[in-house]
């Protein structure tokens, strides 16, 4: 099985001095996801939590919404022509009676660690209807100070990042700031899928009282993944995209960007943020 990190020779130049030494890099390998034996998607990911990644991907695609809908997930033996198991192909078998989507060329997509589901035929195809509408009643309500503390807690939990400096991370927190789960991957969308997939297999969907925090920016795809899992609040340390803000407004998702220290921007769902001061314009 692929390792999370690998070593490569590098030439270091520091203040004019040249030296040669090994450098620890994050591993990146393809993962083919099959559904009932048929190829569905390929994603570039950091090996590890592959079953959770596959399950979370299927949640975000609207194929499944509950752990009971999965009969099993296995690595495909003999995935190559010479019969070697590369541990880079997983097959998700749906439980009897669960509808199998039509796997067409439009649906069969190649995803990368940077852009996610770039192969979607149209924006409408991405706007998958969730089985877990955001319905936190009473609504999750979070103090800005609590949100401000979460990036440091996420950073402290990034064990592989400390060795490589090359990984994104996603974490689930409770509404009181407790770290529930954290995953790392070369693709932030993969890290979120690993979180959601683990929640699915643990029968914890919908994540209706959770806060999702991601390193980097908040894309439309990450907002969609939060909505598909019933997560009411998504926070990112960098900027959101315009489509992410639009989707958040449409679905009731609270979207926070530029979460850095005590500063943050709230783009949608401000009713979940405990704002005591009057919100002004300017």
ZADOKE-973285 format. One record per residue (C-alpha): residue number from 0; residue in one letter; x, y, z. Coordinates in nm, 4 decimals, always signed. Each point is the difference from the previous one (the first is absolute). Layout:
N
KOLLUM    i  aa         u         v         w
KOLLUM  NUM   A         X         Y         Z
...
***
This chain:
282
KOLLUM    i  aa         u         v         w
KOLLUM    0   X   +0.0000   +0.0000   +0.0000
KOLLUM    1   X   +0.1203   +0.3499   -0.0765
KOLLUM    2   X   +0.1568   +0.1909   +0.2837
KOLLUM    3   X   -0.1151   +0.3374   +0.1258
KOLLUM    4   X   +0.3491   +0.1432   -0.0450
KOLLUM    5   X   +0.2932   -0.0800   -0.2269
KOLLUM    6   X   +0.3623   +0.1109   -0.0098
KOLLUM    7   X   +0.1676   +0.1669   -0.2972
KOLLUM    8   X   +0.3518   +0.1323   -0.0533
KOLLUM    9   X   +0.0209   +0.3771   -0.0056
KOLLUM   10   X   +0.2703   +0.2617   -0.0390
KOLLUM   11   X   -0.0247   +0.2682   +0.2644
KOLLUM   12   X   +0.1347   +0.3487   -0.0458
KOLLUM   13   X   +0.0218   +0.2063   +0.3162
KOLLUM   14   X   +0.1866   +0.3316   +0.0090
KOLLUM   15   X   +0.2151   -0.1112   -0.2930
KOLLUM   16   X   +0.0884   -0.3376   +0.1551
KOLLUM   17   X   -0.1013   -0.3051   -0.2051
KOLLUM   18   X   -0.0725   -0.3377   +0.1554
KOLLUM   19   X   -0.1761   -0.3232   -0.0949
KOLLUM   20   X   -0.2456   -0.1687   +0.2300
KOLLUM   21   X   -0.3245   -0.1997   -0.0058
KOLLUM   22   X   -0.3254   +0.1900   +0.0368
KOLLUM   23   X   -0.3280   -0.1388   +0.1321
KOLLUM   24   X   -0.2868   +0.0556   -0.2414
KOLLUM   25   X   -0.3693   -0.0753   +0.0221
KOLLUM   26   X   -0.0956   -0.2962   -0.2178
KOLLUM   27   X   -0.2443   +0.0479   -0.2861
KOLLUM   28   X   -0.1494   -0.2977   -0.1809
KOLLUM   29   X   -0.3118   -0.0593   -0.2102
KOLLUM   30   X   -0.3031   -0.1675   +0.1523
KOLLUM   31   X   -0.2598   -0.1533   -0.2299
KOLLUM   32   X   -0.3430   -0.0253   +0.1566
KOLLUM   33   X   -0.2242   -0.2716   -0.1377
KOLLUM   34   X   -0.3694   -0.0442   +0.0738
KOLLUM   35   X   -0.1291   -0.3576   -0.0077
KOLLUM   36   X   +0.3019   -0.0901   -0.2103
KOLLUM   37   X   -0.0323   +0.2823   -0.2550
KOLLUM   38   X   +0.2527   +0.2883   -0.0130
KOLLUM   39   X   -0.1498   +0.3268   +0.1249
KOLLUM   40   X   +0.2800   +0.2480   +0.0680
KOLLUM   41   X   +0.3730   +0.0454   +0.0450
KOLLUM   42   X   +0.1411   +0.2421   +0.2533
KOLLUM   43   X   +0.3567   +0.0905   +0.0902
KOLLUM   44   X   +0.0308   -0.0457   +0.3738
KOLLUM   45   X   +0.2319   -0.0674   +0.2910
KOLLUM   46   X   -0.0272   -0.3749   +0.0762
KOLLUM   47   X   -0.1860   -0.0795   +0.3190
KOLLUM   48   X   -0.3679   -0.0027   +0.1020
KOLLUM   49   X   -0.0787   -0.1127   -0.3541
KOLLUM   50   X   -0.3253   -0.1735   +0.0950
KOLLUM   51   X   -0.1191   +0.3121   +0.1808
KOLLUM   52   X   +0.1040   +0.2108   -0.2999
KOLLUM   53   X   -0.2043   -0.2168   -0.2352
KOLLUM   54   X   -0.3042   +0.0049   +0.2288
KOLLUM   55   X   +0.0205   +0.3755   +0.0481
KOLLUM   56   X   +0.0304   +0.0526   -0.3740
KOLLUM   57   X   -0.3204   -0.1975   -0.0538
KOLLUM   58   X   -0.1769   +0.2106   +0.2624
KOLLUM   59   X   +0.1037   +0.3181   -0.1788
KOLLUM   60   X   -0.1203   -0.1495   -0.3296
KOLLUM   61   X   -0.3399   -0.0773   +0.1513
KOLLUM   62   X   +0.0371   -0.3753   -0.0539
KOLLUM   63   X   -0.0256   -0.0924   +0.3687
KOLLUM   64   X   -0.1047   +0.1779   +0.3160
KOLLUM   65   X   +0.0114   -0.2635   +0.2716
KOLLUM   66   X   +0.2470   -0.2661   +0.1095
KOLLUM   67   X   -0.2614   -0.2738   -0.0444
KOLLUM   68   X   +0.0090   +0.0607   -0.3761
KOLLUM   69   X   +0.3538   -0.1341   -0.0284
KOLLUM   70   X   +0.0446   -0.3762   +0.0046
KOLLUM   71   X   +0.3780   +0.0145   -0.0122
KOLLUM   72   X   +0.3105   +0.1760   -0.1284
KOLLUM   73   X   +0.3064   -0.1949   -0.1116
KOLLUM   74   X   +0.3281   +0.0516   -0.1787
KOLLUM   75   X   -0.0111   -0.1659   -0.3406
KOLLUM   76   X   +0.2364   -0.2936   -0.0177
KOLLUM   77   X   +0.1670   -0.0436   -0.3361
KOLLUM   78   X   -0.0632   +0.3601   -0.0956
KOLLUM   79   X   +0.2860   -0.0059   -0.2500
KOLLUM   80   X   +0.0592   -0.2215   -0.3046
KOLLUM   81   X   +0.2572   -0.2071   +0.1904
KOLLUM   82   X   -0.2400   -0.0555   +0.2889
KOLLUM   83   X   +0.1727   +0.2238   +0.2531
KOLLUM   84   X   -0.2135   +0.1742   +0.2602
KOLLUM   85   X   +0.1120   +0.3626   -0.0087
KOLLUM   86   X   -0.2346   +0.1093   +0.2816
KOLLUM   87   X   -0.0927   +0.2843   -0.2319
KOLLUM   88   X   -0.3351   -0.1422   -0.1125
KOLLUM   89   X   -0.2972   -0.0344   +0.2343
KOLLUM   90   X   -0.3410   -0.1454   -0.0745
KOLLUM   91   X   -0.3075   +0.1124   +0.1911
KOLLUM   92   X   -0.2806   -0.2557   -0.0001
KOLLUM   93   X   -0.3404   +0.1431   +0.0731
KOLLUM   94   X   -0.2441   -0.1821   +0.2225
KOLLUM   95   X   -0.2810   -0.1926   -0.1723
KOLLUM   96   X   -0.2786   +0.2306   -0.1118
KOLLUM   97   X   +0.2103   +0.3160   -0.0089
KOLLUM   98   X   -0.0376   +0.1634   -0.3435
KOLLUM   99   X   +0.3138   -0.0002   -0.2130
KOLLUM  100   X   +0.0440   +0.3258   -0.1926
KOLLUM  101   X   +0.0473   -0.0011   -0.3739
KOLLUM  102   X   +0.3763   +0.0164   -0.0477
KOLLUM  103   X   +0.0365   +0.1927   -0.3239
KOLLUM  104   X   +0.2881   +0.1908   -0.1531
KOLLUM  105   X   -0.1407   +0.3169   +0.1553
KOLLUM  106   X   +0.0071   -0.1558   +0.3431
KOLLUM  107   X   +0.3316   -0.1811   -0.0356
KOLLUM  108   X   +0.2401   +0.2722   +0.1103
KOLLUM  109   X   +0.3672   +0.0554   +0.0643
KOLLUM  110   X   +0.0722   +0.2068   +0.3070
KOLLUM  111   X   +0.3275   +0.1629   +0.0943
KOLLUM  112   X   +0.1444   +0.1096   +0.3304
KOLLUM  113   X   -0.0544   +0.3644   -0.0927
KOLLUM  114   X   -0.3309   +0.0365   -0.1780
KOLLUM  115   X   -0.2236   -0.2823   +0.1165
KOLLUM  116   X   -0.2893   -0.0927   -0.2239
KOLLUM  117   X   +0.1103   +0.1928   -0.3072
KOLLUM  118   X   -0.1632   -0.2438   -0.2401
KOLLUM  119   X   -0.3613   +0.0835   +0.0838
KOLLUM  120   X   -0.2060   +0.0584   -0.3115
KOLLUM  121   X   -0.1725   +0.3058   +0.1430
KOLLUM  122   X   -0.0551   +0.1969   +0.3175
KOLLUM  123   X   -0.3454   -0.1529   +0.0319
KOLLUM  124   X   +0.1581   -0.3473   +0.0101
KOLLUM  125   X   +0.2079   +0.1054   +0.3001
KOLLUM  126   X   -0.2946   +0.1362   +0.1950
KOLLUM  127   X   -0.0978   -0.3438   +0.1260
KOLLUM  128   X   -0.3021   -0.0081   +0.2266
KOLLUM  129   X   +0.1051   -0.0953   +0.3498
KOLLUM  130   X   -0.1754   -0.2619   +0.2066
KOLLUM  131   X   +0.1062   +0.1882   +0.3117
KOLLUM  132   X   -0.1354   +0.3555   -0.0269
KOLLUM  133   X   +0.1579   +0.2318   +0.2523
KOLLUM  134   X   -0.2470   -0.0131   +0.2879
KOLLUM  135   X   +0.1793   +0.0839   +0.3248
KOLLUM  136   X   -0.2846   +0.0676   +0.2393
KOLLUM  137   X   +0.0752   +0.1939   +0.2066
KOLLUM  138   X   +0.2646   +0.1517   -0.2281
KOLLUM  139   X   +0.3663   -0.0489   +0.0884
KOLLUM  140   X   +0.1185   +0.3301   +0.1467
KOLLUM  141   X   +0.3716   +0.0714   +0.0325
KOLLUM  142   X   +0.1935   +0.2853   +0.1564
KOLLUM  143   X   +0.2543   +0.1657   -0.2309
KOLLUM  144   X   +0.2691   -0.0654   +0.2622
KOLLUM  145   X   -0.0672   -0.3729   -0.0217
KOLLUM  146   X   +0.0312   +0.0054   -0.3781
KOLLUM  147   X   +0.3229   +0.1991   +0.0260
KOLLUM  148   X   +0.1573   -0.2752   +0.2108
KOLLUM  149   X   -0.0757   -0.2837   -0.2439
KOLLUM  150   X   +0.2776   +0.0511   -0.2605
KOLLUM  151   X   +0.2694   -0.0399   +0.2665
KOLLUM  152   X   -0.1690   -0.3184   +0.1230
KOLLUM  153   X   -0.0085   -0.1317   -0.3541
KOLLUM  154   X   +0.3628   +0.0884   -0.0582
KOLLUM  155   X   +0.1047   -0.1774   +0.3212
KOLLUM  156   X   -0.1705   -0.3176   -0.1224
KOLLUM  157   X   +0.1749   -0.0050   -0.3407
KOLLUM  158   X   +0.2640   -0.2625   +0.0666
KOLLUM  159   X   +0.1043   -0.0653   -0.3594
KOLLUM  160   X   +0.0119   +0.3702   -0.0894
KOLLUM  161   X   +0.2722   +0.0478   +0.2604
KOLLUM  162   X   +0.2232   -0.2406   -0.1945
KOLLUM  163   X   -0.0856   +0.1058   -0.3534
KOLLUM  164   X   -0.1586   +0.3451   -0.0048
KOLLUM  165   X   -0.2019   -0.1215   -0.2993
KOLLUM  166   X   -0.3423   -0.1066   +0.1215
KOLLUM  167   X   -0.3436   +0.1509   +0.0298
KOLLUM  168   X   -0.2133   -0.0837   +0.2992
KOLLUM  169   X   -0.3663   -0.0112   +0.0928
KOLLUM  170   X   -0.1431   -0.0389   +0.3466
KOLLUM  171   X   -0.3351   -0.0412   +0.1678
KOLLUM  172   X   -0.0624   +0.1865   +0.3224
KOLLUM  173   X   -0.2941   -0.0075   +0.2373
KOLLUM  174   X   -0.1947   +0.3195   +0.0622
KOLLUM  175   X   +0.1983   +0.0336   +0.3240
KOLLUM  176   X   +0.3340   -0.0186   -0.1834
KOLLUM  177   X   +0.0879   -0.3643   +0.0693
KOLLUM  178   X   +0.2081   -0.1607   -0.2763
KOLLUM  179   X   -0.2030   -0.2959   -0.1243
KOLLUM  180   X   +0.2097   -0.1168   -0.2948
KOLLUM  181   X   +0.2770   +0.1236   -0.2291
KOLLUM  182   X   +0.1316   -0.1284   -0.3335
KOLLUM  183   X   +0.2893   +0.1083   -0.2229
KOLLUM  184   X   +0.0428   -0.0385   -0.3753
KOLLUM  185   X   +0.1657   +0.1644   -0.2989
KOLLUM  186   X   -0.3541   +0.0988   -0.1029
KOLLUM  187   X   -0.2188   +0.1869   +0.2454
KOLLUM  188   X   -0.3078   -0.1525   -0.1652
KOLLUM  189   X   +0.1434   -0.3459   +0.0756
KOLLUM  190   X   +0.0585   +0.0968   +0.3623
KOLLUM  191   X   -0.3656   +0.1003   +0.0294
KOLLUM  192   X   -0.1157   -0.3213   -0.1686
KOLLUM  193   X   +0.2054   -0.1998   +0.2507
KOLLUM  194   X   -0.1744   +0.1792   +0.2857
KOLLUM  195   X   -0.3457   -0.0514   -0.1463
KOLLUM  196   X   +0.0711   -0.3604   -0.0949
KOLLUM  197   X   +0.1153   -0.0812   +0.3512
KOLLUM  198   X   -0.3155   +0.1607   +0.1381
KOLLUM  199   X   -0.2108   -0.2068   -0.2408
KOLLUM  200   X   +0.1570   -0.3311   +0.0989
KOLLUM  201   X   -0.0365   +0.0961   +0.3672
KOLLUM  202   X   -0.3688   +0.0809   -0.0619
KOLLUM  203   X   +0.0434   +0.3635   +0.1046
KOLLUM  204   X   -0.1628   +0.1669   -0.3018
KOLLUM  205   X   -0.1394   +0.2585   -0.0147
KOLLUM  206   X   +0.2661   +0.2078   +0.1753
KOLLUM  207   X   -0.2634   +0.2495   +0.1050
KOLLUM  208   X   +0.1882   +0.1401   +0.3038
KOLLUM  209   X   +0.3489   +0.0143   -0.1502
KOLLUM  210   X   +0.2306   +0.2717   -0.1268
KOLLUM  211   X   +0.2173   -0.0837   -0.3025
KOLLUM  212   X   +0.3347   +0.1821   -0.0185
KOLLUM  213   X   +0.2213   -0.0221   -0.3071
KOLLUM  214   X   +0.3496   +0.1249   -0.0697
KOLLUM  215   X   +0.0238   +0.2272   -0.3008
KOLLUM  216   X   -0.2991   +0.1319   -0.1895
KOLLUM  217   X   -0.3684   -0.0964   -0.0004
KOLLUM  218   X   -0.0995   -0.1084   -0.3498
KOLLUM  219   X   -0.3485   -0.0790   -0.1277
KOLLUM  220   X   +0.0848   -0.3674   +0.0244
KOLLUM  221   X   +0.0900   +0.0175   +0.3689
KOLLUM  222   X   -0.3190   +0.1911   +0.0744
KOLLUM  223   X   -0.1928   -0.2670   -0.1878
KOLLUM  224   X   +0.1666   -0.2779   +0.1982
KOLLUM  225   X   -0.0937   +0.1735   +0.3243
KOLLUM  226   X   -0.3606   +0.0342   -0.1129
KOLLUM  227   X   -0.0180   -0.3637   -0.1134
KOLLUM  228   X   +0.1109   -0.1125   +0.3469
KOLLUM  229   X   -0.2453   +0.2306   +0.1780
KOLLUM  230   X   +0.2787   +0.2125   +0.1507
KOLLUM  231   X   -0.1368   +0.3430   +0.1005
KOLLUM  232   X   +0.3265   +0.1954   +0.0116
KOLLUM  233   X   +0.3063   +0.0109   -0.2264
KOLLUM  234   X   +0.3034   +0.2120   +0.0892
KOLLUM  235   X   +0.3155   +0.0500   -0.2040
KOLLUM  236   X   +0.3261   +0.1768   +0.0725
KOLLUM  237   X   -0.0031   +0.1548   -0.3474
KOLLUM  238   X   -0.2539   +0.1415   -0.2443
KOLLUM  239   X   -0.3208   -0.1595   -0.1244
KOLLUM  240   X   -0.1039   +0.0023   -0.3628
KOLLUM  241   X   -0.3068   +0.1884   -0.1191
KOLLUM  242   X   -0.1803   -0.3280   -0.0751
KOLLUM  243   X   +0.0767   -0.1293   +0.3484
KOLLUM  244   X   -0.1644   +0.3106   +0.1459
KOLLUM  245   X   -0.3003   -0.0390   -0.2306
KOLLUM  246   X   -0.0439   -0.3659   +0.0952
KOLLUM  247   X   +0.0312   +0.0808   +0.3704
KOLLUM  248   X   -0.2682   +0.2684   -0.0290
KOLLUM  249   X   -0.2316   -0.2355   -0.1906
KOLLUM  250   X   +0.0338   -0.2922   +0.2396
KOLLUM  251   X   +0.0283   +0.1737   +0.3370
KOLLUM  252   X   +0.3665   -0.0855   +0.0517
KOLLUM  253   X   +0.2024   +0.2365   +0.2175
KOLLUM  254   X   +0.3148   +0.0888   -0.1931
KOLLUM  255   X   +0.2990   +0.1659   +0.1659
KOLLUM  256   X   +0.3167   +0.0966   -0.1873
KOLLUM  257   X   +0.3337   +0.1612   +0.0777
KOLLUM  258   X   -0.0097   -0.1543   +0.3487
KOLLUM  259   X   +0.3303   +0.1288   +0.1324
KOLLUM  260   X   +0.0378   +0.0764   +0.3666
KOLLUM  261   X   -0.2846   +0.2187   +0.1231
KOLLUM  262   X   -0.0806   +0.1147   -0.3566
KOLLUM  263   X   -0.2501   -0.1707   -0.2309
KOLLUM  264   X   -0.2574   +0.0731   -0.2679
KOLLUM  265   X   -0.3504   -0.1455   +0.0246
KOLLUM  266   X   -0.1465   -0.0414   -0.3489
KOLLUM  267   X   -0.3245   -0.1852   +0.0742
KOLLUM  268   X   -0.1970   -0.1426   +0.2900
KOLLUM  269   X   +0.1016   +0.2692   +0.2472
KOLLUM  270   X   -0.2832   -0.1050   +0.2349
KOLLUM  271   X   +0.2291   -0.2754   +0.1307
KOLLUM  272   X   +0.2704   +0.2468   +0.1013
KOLLUM  273   X   -0.0538   +0.1682   +0.3356
KOLLUM  274   X   +0.0404   +0.3599   -0.1127
KOLLUM  275   X   -0.0632   +0.2401   +0.2844
KOLLUM  276   X   +0.1038   +0.3204   -0.1772
KOLLUM  277   X   -0.2201   +0.1565   -0.2647
KOLLUM  278   X   +0.1121   -0.1034   -0.3473
KOLLUM  279   X   +0.0806   +0.3164   -0.1921
KOLLUM  280   X   +0.0696   +0.0713   -0.3610
KOLLUM  281   X   +0.3296   +0.1148   -0.1429
***
